[in-house]
């Protein structure tokens, strides 16, 4: 969610920068691009309360700078406040990623803050009530999201707004920017769609369209009253670095070179250990495996963290350590998690100078 002051000193081989735990898949919404294919009811095999506390013990040992409780809708877990307090008591910085429902609005945001929620992320995938509610497939979600944003800011909780850019939502980019100026979150996270869960290949933007988004955000970066980050849009970092070199200015201070499995780990509702929520390849299960050992030593994670194991033009790219492309989108698009990032049109210097793939 938010940048962490010690992010630059983290050894991603030892611990992740951010750990996502899908505490449940239960959710009252039915969003068009849901990674989790969330359902109205909790899965019968989701981690129970005792297992959840044991997992938090394991996460505390791994010590990621940020723990994100996500779903589904984490507010659908009856013990969510207990889990937040327990995690906070273990020294973890807790971020919450709830669905914008009546249940959330009926929650005491001051209690969330007191329990230890450092930041809250809300999704806006339409710049108007009509387009957002059509995306979320539930009426009034747009207004509930705006109200939840106000409540979070009023309670002193950092606010991140997540926006999925797809073929459907891309035409609203300028309207999104104007809406964010009104909301003024601490962070706007622009998520480039990954074909997994309910999301399909035909909803992906093109590489040229994606580059145009990065160009627009780069041009605006000094004037927006909030920070902009990307999710599964790692090549925005390359654009920022290029702009800094062109302008003769220092690169942004808070670019953390994470990607699926490299500084990122995901725990599913049933305890599966995966590189990210968008790269659903399982390397173990917290019920039977040591979380830290899986992250540090499993061949899947070792390969994903190897910048020189990247395939296609990503493997030749001079920005591969900073970026490395979305391994999830490469996998969802081609079946090969190490293939080239499909939404990048940049030609690496090595290829421009005559090297071949």
C-alpha positions in Angstrom: 0.0 0.0 0.0 2.0 3.0 1.2 5.8 3.2 0.8 7.8 2.1 3.8 10.8 4.2 5.0 13.1 1.2 5.0 11.9 -0.3 1.7 15.3 0.3 0.0 17.2 -1.8 2.6 15.0 -5.0 2.3 16.7 -8.1 0.9 13.8 -9.7 -1.2 15.6 -13.0 -0.9 15.0 -13.0 2.8 11.6 -11.4 3.2 8.9 -9.8 1.1 8.2 -6.1 1.1 4.4 -6.8 1.1 2.4 -9.9 2.0 -1.2 -10.3 0.9 -3.5 -12.6 2.9 -6.8 -13.4 1.4 -8.6 -13.9 4.7 -11.8 -15.0 2.9 -13.4 -15.3 -0.5 -16.8 -14.3 0.8 -18.0 -11.1 -0.7 -21.3 -9.4 -1.4 -20.1 -8.0 -4.8 -19.6 -9.8 -8.1 -17.1 -7.7 -9.9 -16.4 -8.3 -13.6 -12.7 -8.8 -13.2 -12.5 -10.4 -9.8 -9.2 -12.2 -9.3 -10.7 -14.3 -6.5 -14.0 -15.2 -8.3 -15.4 -14.2 -4.9 -18.6 -15.9 -3.7 -21.4 -14.9 -1.3 -20.4 -17.5 1.3 -17.1 -18.4 2.9 -15.3 -21.4 1.6 -15.7 -24.3 4.0 -12.0 -24.9 4.0 -10.8 -21.4 4.7 -8.4 -21.0 7.6 -10.3 -21.0 10.9 -9.5 -18.7 13.8 -6.8 -20.8 15.4 -5.1 -21.4 12.0 -5.4 -17.7 11.3 -3.6 -16.8 14.5 -0.9 -19.3 13.8 -0.5 -17.8 10.3 -0.1 -14.4 11.8 2.7 -15.8 14.0 4.5 -17.0 10.9 4.0 -13.8 9.1 5.4 -11.9 12.0 8.5 -14.1 11.9 8.9 -13.2 8.2 8.4 -9.5 9.1 7.2 -7.9 5.9 6.9 -4.1 6.2 3.3 -4.3 5.1 0.5 -6.9 5.6 -2.6 -6.5 3.5 -5.7 -8.3 4.6 -7.7 -8.8 1.5 -10.4 -11.0 0.0 -13.2 -11.4 -1.1 -14.2 -9.0 1.5 -12.2 -9.2 4.7 -15.1 -7.6 6.6 -17.1 -10.8 5.9 -14.9 -12.6 8.5 -16.5 -12.4 11.9 -13.1 -12.4 13.6 -11.5 -9.7 11.4 -11.1 -7.1 14.2 -9.5 -9.8 16.4 -7.1 -10.7 13.6 -6.2 -7.0 13.0 -5.5 -6.5 16.7 -3.4 -9.7 16.9 -1.4 -8.8 13.9 -0.8 -5.3 15.2 0.2 -6.7 18.6 2.9 -8.8 16.7 4.4 -5.6 15.3 2.9 -5.9 11.8 1.7 -2.8 9.8 -1.8 -3.8 8.7 -3.6 -2.6 5.6 -7.2 -3.5 4.9 -8.7 -4.0 1.5 -12.5 -4.2 2.0 -15.4 -4.1 -0.4 -17.5 -1.0 -0.4 -20.7 -2.4 1.1 -23.2 -1.4 3.7 -21.3 -3.7 6.1 -18.2 -1.5 5.7 -20.1 1.8 6.2 -21.7 0.4 9.4 -18.2 -0.3 10.7 -16.7 2.1 13.2 -13.7 3.5 11.3 -12.2 4.9 14.6 -12.3 1.3 15.9 -10.4 0.1 12.8 -7.8 2.8 13.4 -7.5 1.9 17.1 -7.2 -1.8 16.2 -4.2 -0.9 14.1 -5.3 -0.4 10.5 -2.6 1.9 9.0 -4.1 2.1 5.6 -7.3 1.2 3.7 -7.6 0.5 0.0 -10.8 1.0 -1.9 -11.5 0.2 -5.5 -13.0 2.6 -8.1 -13.2 1.1 -11.5 -15.6 3.5 -13.0 -15.3 7.3 -12.9 -19.1 7.7 -12.6 -21.8 5.9 -10.6 -23.1 4.4 -13.8 -19.8 2.9 -15.0 -18.5 1.9 -11.5 -21.7 0.2 -10.4 -21.9 -1.7 -13.8 -18.4 -3.0 -13.2 -19.1 -4.0 -9.6 -22.6 -5.4 -10.5 -24.2 -4.0 -7.4 -26.1 -0.7 -7.2 -24.9 2.2 -5.0 -21.3 0.8 -4.8 -19.9 4.1 -6.2 -21.5 6.3 -3.5 -20.6 3.8 -0.8 -16.9 3.9 -2.0 -16.9 7.7 -1.8 -18.5 7.6 1.7 -16.0 5.0 2.9 -13.1 7.1 1.6 -14.4 10.1 3.6 -14.8 7.9 6.7 -11.2 6.6 6.3 -9.7 10.1 6.0 -11.9 11.3 8.8 -10.5 8.6 11.1 -6.9 9.4 10.1 -6.4 6.2 8.2 -4.2 6.4 5.0 -6.3 6.0 1.9 -5.4 4.2 -1.3 -7.7 4.1 -4.2 -7.3 1.2 -6.7 -8.4 1.6 -10.3 -8.4 -1.2 -12.9 -7.5 -0.1 -16.4 -8.9 -2.3 -19.1 -10.3 -1.9 -22.5 -13.6 -0.9 -20.9 -12.3 1.6 -18.4 -9.4 3.1 -20.3 -11.5 5.8 -22.0 -12.3 7.2 -18.6 -8.6 7.8 -17.7 -8.9 11.6 -17.7 -12.2 11.4 -15.7 -10.5 9.1 -13.2 -7.7 11.7 -12.7 -10.3 14.4 -12.1 -12.1 12.2 -9.6 -8.9 11.4 -7.7 -8.2 15.2 -7.5 -11.6 15.4 -5.7 -11.1 12.4 -3.4 -7.4 13.2 -2.8 -6.3 9.8 -1.6 -2.8 9.4 -0.2 -2.1 6.9 -3.1 -3.8 6.2 -6.4 -2.9 2.7 -7.5 -3.4 2.1 -11.2 -3.8 -1.6 -11.9 -3.2 -3.0 -15.3 -5.5 -5.9 -15.8 -4.2 -9.5 -15.6 -6.2 -12.3 -17.3 -7.0 -14.4 -14.3 -10.1 -15.1 -12.3 -13.1 -13.4 -14.1 -10.8 -11.2 -16.2 -10.3 -12.2 -19.8 -7.7 -11.6 -22.5 -10.0 -9.5 -24.7 -10.2 -6.9 -21.9 -6.5 -6.2 -21.9 -5.3 -2.8 -23.2 -2.6 -2.9 -25.9 1.0 -2.2 -25.2 0.7 1.1 -27.0 -2.3 2.2 -25.0 -0.4 1.1 -21.8 2.6 3.2 -22.7 0.3 6.2 -23.4 -1.1 5.8 -19.8 2.5 5.8 -18.4 3.3 8.9 -20.4 0.2 10.7 -19.1 0.9 9.8 -15.5 4.6 10.7 -15.9 3.7 14.1 -17.2 1.3 14.7 -14.3 3.5 13.4 -11.6 4.7 16.7 -10.2 1.2 18.3 -10.2 -1.1 15.7 -8.7 -1.9 16.2 -5.0 -1.4 12.4 -4.3 1.2 9.7 -5.0 0.7 7.4 -8.0 1.8 3.8 -8.0 1.0 0.9 -10.2 -0.1 -2.7 -9.6 1.0 -5.3 -12.2 2.3 -2.2 -14.1 6.0 -2.5 -13.3 7.1 -0.8 -16.5 5.8 2.6 -15.2 9.0 2.6 -13.1 11.0 2.4 -16.3 9.1 5.4 -17.6 9.8 7.4 -14.4 13.5 6.6 -14.6 13.6 7.6 -18.3 11.8 10.9 -17.5 14.2 11.6 -14.6 17.2 11.1 -16.9 15.7 13.3 -19.5 15.0 16.1 -17.0 18.3 15.6 -15.1 16.4 15.1 -11.9 16.9 12.4 -9.2 14.8 9.3 -9.7 11.7 8.9 -7.5 12.8 7.9 -3.9 10.1 5.3 -3.3 10.3 3.0 -6.3 10.4 -0.5 -4.8 11.4 -3.0 -7.5 8.9 -5.7 -6.5 7.0 -8.0 -8.7 5.2 -11.4 -8.4 7.3 -13.5 -6.1 10.0 -10.9 -5.7 9.2 -8.9 -2.6 5.6 -10.1 -2.9 3.9 -13.2 -1.5 0.2 -14.1 -1.3 -1.6 -16.5 1.1 -4.9 -17.7 -0.2 -8.1 -18.2 1.9 -7.2 -21.9 2.2 -3.6 -21.3 3.1 -1.9 -21.7 -0.3 1.4 -19.9 -0.7 1.6 -18.2 -4.1 3.8 -15.5 -5.7 0.9 -13.1 -5.9 -2.9 -13.1 -6.1 -2.6 -12.7 -9.8 -0.1 -15.6 -10.3 -2.0 -18.6 -9.0 0.8 -21.1 -8.9 1.0 -22.8 -5.5 4.4 -23.5 -3.9 3.1 -24.8 -0.5 0.4 -24.4 2.1 0.7 -22.7 5.5 -1.1 -25.7 7.1 1.8 -28.0 6.2 4.8 -25.8 5.2 6.9 -23.2 6.8 6.0 -19.9 5.2 9.4 -18.3 5.4 11.2 -21.4 4.1 8.8 -21.5 1.1 9.3 -17.9 0.3 13.1 -18.1 0.7 13.9 -21.5 -0.9 11.2 -22.8 -3.1 12.3 -23.1 -6.7 9.3 -21.2 -7.9 10.2 -18.1 -5.9 13.9 -18.5 -6.6 13.2 -18.4 -10.3 10.8 -15.5 -10.1 13.5 -13.5 -8.2 16.2 -14.2 -10.8 16.3 -11.1 -13.0 18.5 -13.0 -15.4 16.0 -15.8 -15.9 13.5 -13.6 -17.6 12.7 -14.6 -21.1 12.1 -12.7 -24.4 13.0 -9.0 -24.5 12.5 -8.7 -20.7 15.6 -10.8 -20.3 17.6 -8.4 -22.5 16.2 -5.2 -21.0 18.4 -2.8 -19.1 15.5 -2.1 -16.7 14.8 -5.7 -15.8 16.0 -5.4 -12.2 13.8 -2.3 -11.6 10.9 -3.6 -13.6 11.0 -7.2 -14.8 7.4 -7.0 -16.2 4.3 -8.6 -14.8 5.1 -12.3 -14.4 1.3 -12.8 -13.7 0.3 -11.3 -17.0 3.0 -13.2 -18.9 1.6 -16.4 -17.4 -2.0 -15.5 -18.0 -1.3 -14.5 -21.6 1.1 -17.2 -22.7 1.3 -19.9 -19.9 4.9 -19.0 -19.4 5.5 -16.9 -16.3 9.0 -15.9 -17.4 7.9 -14.7 -20.9 8.1 -11.1 -22.0 5.6 -8.6 -20.5 2.8 -8.5 -23.1 1.8 -4.9 -22.4 5.2 -3.3 -22.9 6.3 -1.8 -26.3 9.7 -0.7 -25.1 12.6 -2.1 -27.2 15.7 -2.7 -24.9 18.9 -1.0 -25.8 20.6 -4.4 -26.4 18.1 -5.2 -29.1 18.3 -1.8 -30.7 22.1 -2.3 -30.9 21.8 -5.5 -32.9 21.6 -8.3 -30.3 19.0 -11.0 -31.0 16.6 -12.7 -28.6 
